[in-house]
Amino acid sequence: MKPTWIALYTRGNSYLYWRDFNRAQLGVADLEQAMKMQKADKQRSYHVRGYISLGDGYWKMDDVAKGEVYLAGRPEAVPG
């Protein structure tokens, strides 16, 4: 089965916010894949959720600079 944006976003977001998971790295990995898909797709209103979740994920991994860039909606400015 081919991965979809909604599946990657949902799993990635779940990894970030479910208390017992402590799997922010896995969540960010899924969200990064979802972000690649949304960049190749027509822009949709719900895609903003990918930016917000990635920002939160990087913040949870103590990469505040990268998190702020995604929360500002400017992933092209991500350092490194």
Phi, psi and omega in degrees: 000136182279135179294147178241163179302312185295323179292314180294318178298314183296313180294315180299316180295321178298316178301326181287322194252343178285125189306316188276356185282312185049049184233047182301323181297318178293322178297316179296322179299315178296318182292326176296319177295319178297321179297320177298319179295318184288332176291330180274351184257170173295139181295131181234153185300325182285349179297339178301332179298327177296318178297315182297314181294320178296319176301315178296319181297315178295324177298317180295335178267013179065027172252071187297321181300314179293320179299317180296324180296316179291321179295333177277353178078028182234064184296338178293346180264010181297126179292141176076000000 
